[in-house]
Amino acid sequence: MAEQDLQAQRDAIIAALAPVVDGIAATFGPVCEVVLHDYRQPEKSVVAVAGSVTGRAVGGAMSEIGMRVLARGDEADDELNYLTRTRDGQLVKSSTMVLRDSTGAVFGALCVNVDAGAVQQAHALLGALAGAGDAVQTPVTTFGNDIDSVVDAILDAHRLRQHQTWAGLDRAERLELFRSLDEHGVFAVRRAVEQVATRLGISRASAYSYLSQARASTDPASEGARP
């Protein structure tokens, strides 16, 4: 199929889902937010939104979850009924359903976010009455309308887990940092390598070199040629 026809097909799917966004949000009420993403423009992927749970707006960027889907490309699967937490501590239950054209190529996603805070409070109360232990920790996700802030948040989280500055990491730890950032889809975004290099205080050439080495070390075909 010609690329022009595929683009028209993707446009039609996006247009058809726009009223669905409003319908789902209206059905579940104020605790629900529905976001439609077009990954052909990742820095401005939000093309429709209804409800307000994560503060998304039309023209906003994808979250870390969207970046991970983008990094997986056509191999991405739906991620359903998972819990995450915003940076301000709000608990959110979400589902991310990828959009595909007739060739199977992933080009967007329909996301449903539900404010699970009230449910968590009720669960904590019942757990306390029943003598249950602490709730399981949920991962923190950055939802932002600016792609740079999302990349910064992912980098901050990784550096926090390392508990060291870049200078304090050995070569294996530096490669692991770049490998982990790559797996989270950070480098699927334009200018992300330059942004990461600036934050780490290294040159762009060094950042590209570490990324290349990190990818080579995870490629079974390059096992014998690992630097």
KAFEN-V132719 format. One line per field, one symbol per residue. phi: phi as a letter, one per 40 degrees, with the letter a starting at -180 (. if undefined). A space follows every 10 residues. Layout:
phi: ???
//
This chain:
phi: .cdccccccc dccccccdcc dcccccccgc cbbbbbbbcc bdcbccbaab gabbgcadgc cccdcccccc ccgcccbcbb fbbabcccgc cbbbbbbcbb cccgccbaab bbbbcccccc cccccccccc gccccccbcc bcbacbcccc cccccccccc ccfacdcccc cccccccccc ccccgdcccc gccccccccc gbcccccccc cccccccbcd cbdcbcc
//
